[in-house]
Amino acid sequence: MVIRTRLRSILFPLMLYCVASGIGSYFVWHAINGERGLKTNDEYQLKIAALTAQLTAARREKDLWRHRIELLSGETIDRDLLEEEARVVLDRVHKNDLVVYLPSQR
C-alpha cells in the first residue's frame, strides 16, 4: 500500500510535467514553424520585397512609355521625332544621312 502511494506521488506529477511540456512544445513549434509563425513571417517579408521590386520596375517602365507617348502627342512634340516622321512620310533624306540600298527580296 505504501509503495502504490509513493509510486503515485512520483508518477502523477511526472506525467503532468510530460503532458504540460508536450503541450508547450506543440505551441512553441507552431509559433515558429506554423502558418503564421516566425519563419513564415520572414518568407512573407522576402516575397514582399520581391514584389515591391517588380512593382517599381513596372512603374518605371510605365513612366518610360508614358514619356514616349507624350513625345508623340500633339501637346508636346519632340523635334527629332517630328523630323524623323517627316522624312519617312515625304521620302526625303538629310544631306548628311548615309543611305544604304538593299537588294529587293522576292
TORDOZA-623136 format. One record per residue (C-alpha): z, y, x; residue number from 1. Coordinates in steps of 0.1 Angstrom, whole numbers, always signed. Example, Ala and Ser with C-alpha at 12.3 -4.5 7.8 and 13.67 -1.06 7.14 Angstrom:
<pts>
{Z=+78 | Y=-45 | X=+123 | num=1}
{Z=+71 | Y=-11 | X=+137 | num=2}
</pts>
This chain:
<pts>
{Z=+0 | Y=+0 | X=+0 | num=1}
{Z=+8 | Y=+24 | X=+28 | num=2}
{Z=-24 | Y=+15 | X=+45 | num=3}
{Z=-45 | Y=+24 | X=+15 | num=4}
{Z=-28 | Y=+57 | X=+11 | num=5}
{Z=-32 | Y=+66 | X=+47 | num=6}
{Z=-68 | Y=+54 | X=+46 | num=7}
{Z=-74 | Y=+75 | X=+15 | num=8}
{Z=-58 | Y=+105 | X=+31 | num=9}
{Z=-81 | Y=+102 | X=+61 | num=10}
{Z=-114 | Y=+92 | X=+44 | num=11}
{Z=-113 | Y=+115 | X=+14 | num=12}
{Z=-112 | Y=+148 | X=+35 | num=13}
{Z=-137 | Y=+133 | X=+59 | num=14}
{Z=-161 | Y=+125 | X=+30 | num=15}
{Z=-156 | Y=+160 | X=+16 | num=16}
{Z=-164 | Y=+175 | X=+50 | num=17}
{Z=-195 | Y=+154 | X=+53 | num=18}
{Z=-207 | Y=+164 | X=+18 | num=19}
{Z=-200 | Y=+201 | X=+25 | num=20}
{Z=-217 | Y=+200 | X=+58 | num=21}
{Z=-247 | Y=+183 | X=+42 | num=22}
{Z=-250 | Y=+209 | X=+15 | num=23}
{Z=-245 | Y=+237 | X=+41 | num=24}
{Z=-272 | Y=+223 | X=+64 | num=25}
{Z=-295 | Y=+220 | X=+34 | num=26}
{Z=-292 | Y=+256 | X=+26 | num=27}
{Z=-294 | Y=+267 | X=+62 | num=28}
{Z=-326 | Y=+246 | X=+67 | num=29}
{Z=-342 | Y=+262 | X=+36 | num=30}
{Z=-331 | Y=+297 | X=+48 | num=31}
{Z=-350 | Y=+292 | X=+80 | num=32}
{Z=-379 | Y=+269 | X=+70 | num=33}
{Z=-382 | Y=+273 | X=+33 | num=34}
{Z=-408 | Y=+290 | X=+11 | num=35}
{Z=-390 | Y=+324 | X=+16 | num=36}
{Z=-373 | Y=+316 | X=+49 | num=37}
{Z=-373 | Y=+335 | X=+82 | num=38}
{Z=-403 | Y=+316 | X=+97 | num=39}
{Z=-423 | Y=+323 | X=+66 | num=40}
{Z=-415 | Y=+359 | X=+68 | num=41}
{Z=-428 | Y=+360 | X=+104 | num=42}
{Z=-460 | Y=+343 | X=+93 | num=43}
{Z=-464 | Y=+368 | X=+65 | num=44}
{Z=-460 | Y=+397 | X=+89 | num=45}
{Z=-487 | Y=+382 | X=+111 | num=46}
{Z=-510 | Y=+379 | X=+81 | num=47}
{Z=-502 | Y=+414 | X=+70 | num=48}
{Z=-511 | Y=+427 | X=+105 | num=49}
{Z=-544 | Y=+408 | X=+105 | num=50}
{Z=-553 | Y=+420 | X=+70 | num=51}
{Z=-544 | Y=+456 | X=+80 | num=52}
{Z=-567 | Y=+454 | X=+110 | num=53}
{Z=-595 | Y=+441 | X=+87 | num=54}
{Z=-588 | Y=+469 | X=+63 | num=55}
{Z=-590 | Y=+496 | X=+89 | num=56}
{Z=-623 | Y=+481 | X=+103 | num=57}
{Z=-637 | Y=+481 | X=+67 | num=58}
{Z=-626 | Y=+517 | X=+62 | num=59}
{Z=-642 | Y=+527 | X=+95 | num=60}
{Z=-675 | Y=+510 | X=+85 | num=61}
{Z=-673 | Y=+527 | X=+51 | num=62}
{Z=-668 | Y=+561 | X=+67 | num=63}
{Z=-698 | Y=+554 | X=+90 | num=64}
{Z=-720 | Y=+545 | X=+61 | num=65}
{Z=-708 | Y=+575 | X=+41 | num=66}
{Z=-716 | Y=+598 | X=+70 | num=67}
{Z=-751 | Y=+582 | X=+73 | num=68}
{Z=-757 | Y=+587 | X=+36 | num=69}
{Z=-745 | Y=+623 | X=+38 | num=70}
{Z=-771 | Y=+629 | X=+66 | num=71}
{Z=-798 | Y=+617 | X=+43 | num=72}
{Z=-786 | Y=+635 | X=+12 | num=73}
{Z=-801 | Y=+668 | X=+0 | num=74}
{Z=-770 | Y=+688 | X=+7 | num=75}
{Z=-768 | Y=+685 | X=+44 | num=76}
{Z=-799 | Y=+674 | X=+63 | num=77}
{Z=-799 | Y=+663 | X=+99 | num=78}
{Z=-828 | Y=+680 | X=+117 | num=79}
{Z=-836 | Y=+649 | X=+138 | num=80}
{Z=-837 | Y=+626 | X=+108 | num=81}
{Z=-859 | Y=+651 | X=+89 | num=82}
{Z=-883 | Y=+654 | X=+118 | num=83}
{Z=-885 | Y=+616 | X=+122 | num=84}
{Z=-892 | Y=+611 | X=+85 | num=85}
{Z=-918 | Y=+639 | X=+85 | num=86}
{Z=-936 | Y=+622 | X=+114 | num=87}
{Z=-936 | Y=+589 | X=+96 | num=88}
{Z=-949 | Y=+604 | X=+64 | num=89}
{Z=-975 | Y=+626 | X=+80 | num=90}
{Z=-986 | Y=+600 | X=+106 | num=91}
{Z=-981 | Y=+626 | X=+134 | num=92}
{Z=-966 | Y=+623 | X=+168 | num=93}
{Z=-950 | Y=+648 | X=+191 | num=94}
{Z=-968 | Y=+657 | X=+223 | num=95}
{Z=-940 | Y=+641 | X=+244 | num=96}
{Z=-939 | Y=+608 | X=+225 | num=97}
{Z=-952 | Y=+577 | X=+240 | num=98}
{Z=-975 | Y=+557 | X=+217 | num=99}
{Z=-980 | Y=+520 | X=+222 | num=100}
{Z=-1008 | Y=+504 | X=+203 | num=101}
{Z=-1001 | Y=+467 | X=+195 | num=102}
{Z=-1029 | Y=+443 | X=+186 | num=103}
{Z=-1031 | Y=+436 | X=+149 | num=104}
{Z=-1018 | Y=+402 | X=+138 | num=105}
{Z=-1040 | Y=+382 | X=+114 | num=106}
</pts>
